[in-house]
Every structure is written in structure tokens, then in C-alpha cells.
Amino acid sequence: TNERMAPAGHGFVGVAEIADTFLNNVDSEVVAIGNGEDLSSSPDIKILNWVIENNIPITMITTTKTEADKKGGQISIVKGEIDHVTIVEKAQAESTDQLKYFEELGLRATDNESLFNTNIVVFNKKALKEIFNKFVSDKSLESFFDSFAPDVIQNIKEQDGKMFTQLESALGSVVLNLDKYFRLNFSTPIVSFLNLSPTDRKTFFMPIKKREDFDEIAKSYKVDEETYRLVPIK
């Protein structure tokens, strides 16, 4: 409907990179995806070197959850005959009446630390292509697509007295569905996690979720003209 226009999430970005790697010959390309409003959401050279030297296909960058992170996606382990990793989003918690539990998870005194998704993902396309060639070279993209298709999030919103259901997808669900496929079928995890401590997170992760975030960043940071990253104003 034209009554409510909304973006479909960032899952399609991950789909595009995986499909491109699957269909084409790649050499040494490394692709980093981050939040569009976060100028610091680019890995530094140390992270890229680590990814390349260890031949890691996909890296998700997370951060230890703080009070500021109650609204975003959290990394979870699904127990089974073969465990796999998934991501739980706020809209999913709301739909099951578990929003309060979701927001407090990892912050209570008795909880273990929780990993919060930063939406920063690094694709090492050479390493990923090697995995595809080894395990799924006999498949077509159409037959392989279901293995990394994003979970569809039904995000219900009210506008002008009407209820609308936005169909959204997340980048995290794309790469974790792909990781699940290779874990369950070939016992081969392809996603690694690099967690930022609360003291290091602002080096890479300063998203703008509300106007106050923008005002604080504008007051305290400037854009480095050489790296185009945010650096503190001295």
C-alpha cells in the first residue's frame, strides 16, 4: 500500500554479496558492510588482516551489550543435535510478549554477558568461494537460495488509526542462516564472531538511533579527512 512506505531492512545487501560470490569468480575481494548512518562502521586494517590471514569466510562484529543496546538484535545459540547460532530482533520479542525479558537479557546481575549485533559484517569472498566450491559446486543459485534467504520479520506499526505489517529482513539473519546450513549439513561453521568490549566499541560502533545521538556525536566528534572515520574532538 502507498499509505505507509517503509524500507525492507538490510537483509538484501547480504543476499547480494552471497549471490555474487556464488555466481562469479572472485580473487581477493573483501567487502565490509555497516550501518549507513555510522561513519565508524568500517573495520580497521588489523581486522582485515586477521580475516585474510586466517581465511575466514564471514565475520560478524558484535559488542558486549550495555544499557544503550536494548532495542537491537542479540546473538543466541539454538541447542540441538548440532548447535547453531541465530539472531533475535526486537520485533520478534514484541510479537511473543517477551519485550521486557529481551531488553534486560544480559544486563541483570545473574546473567552472562550478551552479544549485541552491530550490523557490521565482513565478507572474505575468496574464502567464501572456496567453501562454495568444496561443498555446493553442483547446485544452482535457485536451489541454494533457501539456505541463506533471510527470515522475514513482521513488524507491526500503527499510523493514522490503521495497523500495518512491515515485512523486513536483517543482514544478520542472512549470514547466520548460511552458517546454519553449513553447520548442519557439513559440520563446517563459516561465520566467526569478533566482539568489541564496551571500552573499544566507539572505535567502530556509533549508530544514530535518535536525534540525541546525532547531537552528542556532532558535539564530541569530527570526521578525519584522511580515513573518513569519526575521531574525538581534542
Solvent accessible surface area in square Angstrom, and as a share of the most:
residue,aa,sasa,rsa
1,T,113,0.66
2,N,134,0.69
3,E,95,0.42
4,R,65,0.24
5,M,150,0.67
6,A,45,0.35
7,P,116,0.73
8,A,63,0.49
9,G,26,0.25
10,H,64,0.29
11,G,0,0.00
12,F,135,0.56
13,V,44,0.25
14,G,0,0.00
15,V,27,0.15
16,A,58,0.45
17,E,35,0.16
18,I,0,0.00
19,A,18,0.14
20,D,53,0.28
21,T,0,0.00
22,F,27,0.11
23,L,109,0.54
24,N,71,0.36
25,N,149,0.76
26,V,32,0.18
27,D,110,0.57
28,S,77,0.50
29,E,87,0.39
30,V,43,0.25
31,V,27,0.15
32,A,48,0.38
33,I,24,0.12
34,G,29,0.28
35,N,20,0.10
36,G,80,0.77
37,E,68,0.30
38,D,5,0.03
39,L,90,0.45
40,S,0,0.00
41,S,9,0.06
42,S,53,0.34
43,P,13,0.08
44,D,50,0.26
45,I,117,0.59
46,K,157,0.67
47,I,15,0.07
48,L,46,0.23
49,N,66,0.34
50,W,87,0.30
51,V,0,0.00
52,I,94,0.48
53,E,141,0.63
54,N,85,0.43
55,N,71,0.37
56,I,17,0.09
57,P,16,0.10
58,I,0,0.00
59,T,0,0.00
60,M,0,0.00
61,I,0,0.00
62,T,0,0.00
63,T,0,0.00
64,T,12,0.07
65,K,9,0.04
66,T,38,0.22
67,E,117,0.53
68,A,91,0.70
69,D,6,0.03
70,K,61,0.26
71,K,119,0.51
72,G,19,0.19
73,G,6,0.06
74,Q,2,0.01
75,I,25,0.13
76,S,34,0.22
77,I,110,0.56
78,V,58,0.33
79,K,156,0.66
80,G,50,0.48
81,E,184,0.82
82,I,69,0.35
83,D,55,0.29
84,H,26,0.12
85,V,16,0.09
86,T,36,0.21
87,I,10,0.05
88,V,50,0.29
89,E,31,0.14
90,K,61,0.26
91,A,15,0.12
92,Q,66,0.29
93,A,6,0.05
94,E,75,0.34
95,S,85,0.55
96,T,83,0.48
97,D,136,0.71
98,Q,98,0.43
99,L,51,0.25
100,K,145,0.61
101,Y,115,0.44
102,F,9,0.04
103,E,29,0.13
104,E,52,0.23
105,L,54,0.27
106,G,15,0.14
107,L,50,0.25
108,R,92,0.33
109,A,112,0.87
110,T,132,0.77
111,D,42,0.22
112,N,135,0.69
113,E,135,0.60
114,S,13,0.08
115,L,57,0.29
116,F,15,0.06
117,N,9,0.05
118,T,1,0.00
119,N,27,0.14
120,I,0,0.00
121,V,1,0.00
122,V,0,0.00
123,F,0,0.00
124,N,7,0.03
125,K,4,0.02
126,K,86,0.37
127,A,2,0.01
128,L,0,0.00
129,K,29,0.12
130,E,73,0.33
131,I,27,0.14
132,F,4,0.02
133,N,84,0.43
134,K,151,0.64
135,F,49,0.20
136,V,0,0.00
137,S,85,0.55
138,D,128,0.66
139,K,76,0.32
140,S,57,0.37
141,L,36,0.18
142,E,141,0.63
143,S,72,0.46
144,F,2,0.01
145,F,78,0.32
146,D,122,0.63
147,S,15,0.10
148,F,0,0.00
149,A,26,0.20
150,P,32,0.20
151,D,63,0.33
152,V,97,0.56
153,I,15,0.08
154,Q,118,0.53
155,N,24,0.13
156,I,104,0.53
157,K,78,0.33
158,E,119,0.53
159,Q,54,0.24
160,D,134,0.70
161,G,67,0.64
162,K,105,0.44
163,M,126,0.56
164,F,27,0.11
165,T,70,0.41
166,Q,24,0.10
167,L,112,0.56
168,E,35,0.16
169,S,18,0.12
170,A,6,0.05
171,L,1,0.01
172,G,1,0.01
173,S,6,0.04
174,V,0,0.00
175,V,0,0.00
176,L,3,0.02
177,N,31,0.16
178,L,0,0.00
179,D,0,0.00
180,K,74,0.31
181,Y,43,0.16
182,F,0,0.00
183,R,49,0.18
184,L,76,0.38
185,N,88,0.45
186,F,67,0.28
187,S,85,0.55
188,T,29,0.17
189,P,76,0.48
190,I,3,0.02
191,V,8,0.04
192,S,36,0.23
193,F,62,0.26
194,L,49,0.24
195,N,62,0.32
196,L,13,0.07
197,S,43,0.28
198,P,69,0.43
199,T,127,0.74
200,D,75,0.39
201,R,27,0.10
202,K,118,0.50
203,T,76,0.44
204,F,15,0.06
205,F,8,0.03
206,M,12,0.05
207,P,26,0.16
208,I,52,0.27
209,K,145,0.62
210,K,119,0.51
211,R,165,0.60
212,E,109,0.49
213,D,33,0.17
214,F,99,0.41
215,D,66,0.34
216,E,86,0.38
217,I,25,0.12
218,A,60,0.46
219,K,144,0.61
220,S,34,0.22
221,Y,37,0.14
222,K,115,0.49
223,V,65,0.37
224,D,43,0.22
225,E,155,0.69
226,E,160,0.72
227,T,78,0.45
228,Y,154,0.59
229,R,42,0.15
230,L,27,0.13
231,V,44,0.25
232,P,86,0.54
233,I,87,0.44
234,K,237,1.00
